[in-house]
Amino acid sequence: MKNAKLEYVNDIYSIIDSPRTIDEAVSRLLVLLTEGEKENIRMMQQDDLVLLQFDLGKAIRKAFVLNNENVELMVSCNSIDTQECSLKIIEGLWIQLNFNSRDLS
């Protein structure tokens, strides 16, 4: 019974573990954001995505542990700068919303 409990705990950690790639981060955002939030981001011009750094970018940096602890995600972003990495994730989200599947809920 003890092993079953440990397995359950490991399953929980795998769900809440920080994403390790930009694609994983974008996938999580697609689940977390409301349809309205996704539509607002989709409608933005790509050059204006930097304006999301103060709210969405900050939330990404905090939730995905972009303070040099999530090295794998930083490597995926090809950057050691947390703001640059969160912007790359936001850009990945925008690309997904604009150029990939229209059914992203």
C-alpha positions in Angstrom: 0.0 0.0 0.0 2.9 2.3 0.7 4.2 2.0 -2.9 0.7 2.9 -4.3 0.7 6.1 -2.3 4.1 7.0 -3.5 3.1 6.4 -7.1 0.1 8.7 -6.6 2.3 11.4 -5.2 4.7 11.1 -8.2 1.7 11.4 -10.6 0.7 14.6 -8.9 4.2 16.0 -9.2 4.3 15.2 -12.9 1.1 17.1 -13.4 2.2 20.2 -11.5 5.8 20.1 -12.5 7.1 23.1 -14.4 7.1 22.8 -18.2 10.5 22.0 -19.7 10.0 23.3 -23.2 8.3 26.3 -24.9 5.8 23.8 -26.4 4.9 22.4 -23.0 4.5 25.9 -21.6 2.2 27.0 -24.5 0.1 23.8 -24.0 -0.4 24.7 -20.4 -1.4 28.2 -21.2 -3.9 27.0 -23.7 -5.6 25.0 -20.9 -5.4 27.8 -18.3 -6.4 30.8 -20.3 -10.1 31.6 -21.0 -11.5 31.7 -24.5 -11.7 35.5 -24.2 -8.1 35.8 -23.1 -6.9 33.6 -25.9 -9.0 35.7 -28.4 -7.5 38.9 -27.1 -4.0 37.6 -27.5 -4.8 36.2 -31.0 -6.0 39.6 -32.1 -2.9 41.4 -31.0 -0.1 42.4 -33.5 3.0 40.3 -32.9 5.0 43.5 -32.2 2.6 44.4 -29.4 3.1 41.1 -27.5 5.8 42.8 -25.4 2.9 44.7 -23.7 1.9 41.4 -22.0 5.2 41.2 -20.1 3.8 43.1 -17.1 0.9 40.7 -16.4 1.0 37.5 -18.4 4.8 37.5 -18.6 5.1 38.0 -14.9 2.6 35.2 -14.3 4.6 32.9 -16.6 7.9 33.7 -14.9 6.4 33.0 -11.5 4.3 29.9 -12.4 7.0 28.2 -14.6 9.8 29.1 -12.2 11.8 31.2 -14.6 14.2 32.4 -12.0 17.1 30.3 -13.2 15.7 27.2 -11.4 13.9 25.9 -14.5 17.1 25.5 -16.6 15.5 23.2 -19.1 12.9 25.7 -20.1 15.5 28.5 -20.2 17.5 26.3 -22.6 14.4 25.7 -24.7 14.0 29.5 -24.9 17.7 29.8 -25.9 18.1 32.5 -23.3 19.2 33.0 -19.7 17.1 36.2 -19.4 13.7 35.4 -17.7 11.9 38.3 -19.5 13.1 37.2 -22.9 12.1 33.6 -22.1 8.6 34.6 -21.0 8.2 36.7 -24.2 9.3 33.7 -26.3 6.6 31.6 -24.6 4.0 34.4 -25.2 5.1 34.5 -28.9 4.8 30.7 -29.1 1.2 31.0 -27.7 0.4 33.8 -30.2 1.7 31.6 -33.1 -0.3 28.7 -31.9 -3.5 30.8 -31.7 -3.0 32.4 -35.1 -1.5 29.7 -37.3 -2.3 26.3 -35.8 -5.5 24.5 -35.0 -8.5 26.8 -34.5 -10.0 24.4 -31.9 -7.5 25.1 -29.0 -9.7 24.7 -26.0 
